[in-house]
């Protein structure tokens, strides 16, 4: 893994480790707003857990989502068609997230943290892929924070560069 002051600029989608022999990665961008607030916590607890992201007026990010699809062997010499990556995945993501308030997009019970968003993207795209393909989603929220979700039974992990 790359580290140091320029690590965010040098990080590449294919650096996410996978057990699959082949993978293809595509990066998508969208802008959205959110507030991190749990109704189960007091305002002081929300502030302690979510910091400035708990501010009631919210704020926005220019997110990058890296969709990484893997397979053990190639079918028709490709992991997945570029059409799927460039049209299907892009359309699903744009329709759901672009220029939205993520709290409204997902509803009251969803807290749009980076971890939860990475998992939500995975759950949105996974049904559109054959079961033999792996799917990893890496959500970049800021130049210093990225969140990875690899699927059911796996933990989402935050990466701070």
N, C-alpha and C positions, 0 to 999 in steps of 0.2 A: 504494500500500500504506500502511496506517495504521502510524504508529510512535509511540513515546513510552511513558510509564508505564502508560497504560490501553489499549494496543494489543490485548492479549489479550482483553480484555472486548469490544472493538469489532470484532474480526475476524469476518467473516461468511463462510459457505461459498461464496457466489458470488464471492468475491474471487480464487479460484483461476482463473487465466486459461485460456481455452479458445478454440480456433479455430472452435467451433460457434456458430451463431446463437442457439440456445435451450438452456437447461439448467435442470435442477431439482436441488435439493440436499436431502438429508435427513441429519440428525444422529442417530446411535445412540450409546448409552453402554453400557459394560460394565466390570466390575472383574476384574482378573486379576493374577497374580503372575509374576515371572520372575527369572532370574539371567542376566547376560550373561557368558558364559565360553566361550572357544574352546579346544577340546582341543589345537589346534596351537600354543598359546601357553603360556608358563610362567605361574605365578600372578602374578609381578611384571609380566610383559607384559600379562596380562589386566587387572590393576589400572591400569596406565598407559593402556591403550586405553579401558576401560569405566568407570573410576573407581569410585564407590561401588556402581554397579550390578553389579560383579563379586563382591560379597560372597557367600560360600557359602550363607548362609541365605536369600538372596533378599529381595525386597520386592514391593509391589504398587502398582498405579496404578488410578485411575478414568479409563479411556480414553474419548475421544470419537472416533467415526469419522464423517467426513462423506463421504457417497457422492454424487458429482456425475455425473449422466447428461446428455449433450448430444446434439444432433442439428442437422443443417443445415436441415431443414424439418419441419414438424409433420405427424404422421399422426394423424387423429382429434382434431386440435387439442391434443394433449398430447405431451410428450417421451417419457414412459413412464408407464404407469398408476401411480397412487398405490398401488394394491393391490400392485404389484410392490415398490415402495419400502417400504411399511408392513408388508407381510406376508412376502413372499419374502426380501427382503434382511435384514429384521430377524430372521426365523427362522434363516436361514443363519448370521448373525453370533452370535446368542445360543447356538445349538447348539454352535458351534465354540469360542467364546471365554469366555463368561460364567462367572465364578467358577472359572477353571481356573488351573493352573500352565502357562504357555505353553511352557515347556521340555518338559513331558510331552505337551502337545497336539501339538506338531510333531515331537518326537523329538530324539535326541541331536545330529544334524548341523545342526539349525536354531538359529541364534543370534537370539533374539527382540528385536532392536533395533527402533527405530521404523521405520527404513527397510525392514527385512525384513518387519515386520508389515503395513505399508501395501501392499507388493507381494503378500503372501499374501492379504490381503483382496481385492485387485484380481483375483487369479487365482481366488479362490473365487466371485466374483460375475460376472466377465466371461462365462463360458459361458451365463449365463442371460439375456443381452441380445442383441438383433439386432446384426449386424455394423455396421450403419449408425450405431449409437449409440456415442458416446465414453463412456469411464468414467474418472473421476478419483477417487482415494481420498486423503483427507487424514486422517491419524491424529494426534490431539492427545494427547500423553502427559502433559504438565504445562502449567500456564498459560504457560510460556515456550518450549515446544518442540512443534513440529508437523512432520510428515513427509508429503510428497506423492509419490504414484506415479501416473503417467499411462499406463503400459502398456509393452508390449514395445518395445524400441529406445529408450525414453526413460529418462532418469536419474531416480531418486528424489532429491528434494532436501529437505534439512533446512531448516526455517525457525526461526530463533531470534528471538523478539520482544523 
